[in-house]
């Protein structure tokens, strides 16, 4: 696993970053997680625990497709 610092955006000369954790596919399969699944993070001391979210993310509405990738594919193919 690896922690990556990624540029999120540059606005008015200020660079904003976000952090991304890369998980091996084997671990994701072992957990039964799926692409686009909402996760919750819990910090205890210097430990970070991730678990599937039991509630929808605030401000997000339920959509008829399961992942952002599927949404983009649907919108892209719909333009042709």
Secondary structure, DSSP 8 states (H G I E B T S, - for coil): -EEEEEEEEEETTEEEEEEEEE--HHHHHHHT--TT--EEEEEETTEEEEEE-SS--TT----SSS-HHHHHHHHHHHT-
